């Protein structure tokens, strides 16, 4: 998974892993997908999936209700006309006109929304763009679906087994069962629990597929589910694990260096467009992120070349973070870059934002 997750491709970061990433970090914003199958928008609120006005197709909802004969054509048209006249959502119009009870209307709109967006789990590829600044008032949100439940629903409904296979480790690999704190809250089906138990005894995928009572295909689906939800993982080879000292010195220094190369690129890009004002714009972007940073990082400052410095030197300060420091650091640096790219968008427009993101993809390629 790439570190800069505001833009990328589903072929490299599958949708379940992308949603799980935002859930782990309690992110909020709009996730836009664009692929050969069409476009899909997801609203994420503190990591969970929010169903809100404007983030589902009212036309599809209306057609579903008529096709299932929940409402007749004339009654539906009367409610749709009422919604247009009073500039309200179709579900609200159905409730206010007495066509549906409130709970039933909400239940049906959730079903329609799931049918609309869950097919994206089957997409073999496509572009994704995440906009963390997107805000939706609570009045527009019908309901919030827990992301782990949403991922479960999506993978269970997948029909593209080629996509599932592409997301799995080779059959010669072993997969180990993990026990995150939230594991007890994940509602697995009996067949998924069967595969989970089998993993304890037969962690080698080739053996698991041969022995599972659900057959190879459904065992693969279950393994992908467990991997996507962080309930299982591929153990690292001991020879590939760096000692902590190496990670905190060379590893973090390289991460910090790559981050600053990108900050410098954004500064140069903006300076060409708006001159010296670029420094003030980027300082404001950094100030917006600063309150969310851990105390050692709140003393971040912009240098005259657009790079970020911290006193004392980054590695010394960052060593004080929690054991999962590398992930925390990557998240922090990613947040800063997202804020700077959004500053480009706000001040220069969408075309310049797209240009700077494309340029950022090339930063560091030669290193």
Steps between C-alpha positions, in 0.01 A plus 500: 500500500633841409561760769325785316145371493316803369540373144593166344377191317281218626722252314775586750282570806182287494186669627470291822856592603436863413186515714674313782786752483261792553316307774821433695590870485144626562515719191212709372443611142370399159648209306441519125551194278524516122531190283378327187184395686413861582538726802427449869518742792541397864457735793721407795431635848766428762590186310144368461282494185235772499190489282414861429287706268693550178707182547249254358289488183142610564414387147615145576316511832178607326529231232565231762190595696282483190658178369439328834146643507557668834336807342295553187605729216248773577577505873873510428466785251291698747769458770783581256316818395457593867875450556585728205252769600630521857865423417518204735629144461277232350505283818382799704224569248385137520480528877330840510240395243423185700611263223748323731572489870828662602678178602384320186611789279844502663530122469417513128734788425786312672425190289502710182824672601672167570390360164643812339841512664597142597566393136810723518665225707515299174675773300840370383633856481402864498614833636420614852517852642448579869397850606539529879357852509154391384243570770132405509258630761347241731154587367595356161624166638237223509713244682856381560607144419805363687785461252590148614140390434507684167819319394349167604190566287711608204732198493214256563322637191806495274453308175838575342711209629792614283503815712496299822787280380702808398474634856620179666857387577639207294371159607849407620483778764384455857246726666489553874196581710512838673307612807436876484290651779196539274500133386215405734274761341535366143191293418643212295276235347537132599691424178738794557563381855567153361779642282632707791524188719663308216765772466617423853565139399590541131651845441639403158242615247545206264421260782212709629335516156531122461358420845229763546144373508381806306714427192783702353305798366310576817811433709679763290216744560520435874878545507468828310238610753729421792795676338296808407368534856840455666395169657780319319827597338804370317788463748815686411817309428738546796780587260300792363414664831723798575626554853323785680812717486513473120135588465530804723816631340531421131135408449347809656763729356419375151127538565556852629723580202241375248231699679706818486581450133125503437445806720773681309340403168159635611662826615683548169181420308297757693774762492498492120126565503449751784850614599601575862142453621562124464687496831206653688256256338707195596561630851125530543459140376756383755321693776178316416672166558707601804228453768467134400872428540669336797684750725849433359374592153308816584821702462511428125602803295528576130844587367550756226516220239167350607656211691387423853733497797454403858711586802661277618591293194205280390632158597582612854153644546313218329663232711271612783187385316316173564645162390305520176697816425569439132130477414423805717776699331387403151143601585615838633715576198222387268257734678736792448541422130123465459454841664755657263342340191158625614654845536599477134144403411342782704730769362567381144215265410447135406724501193800620700422248773505218244827633356672519838383149599632364170829675565521360853479147359831562324679653797763259623473261202866542416615431856 
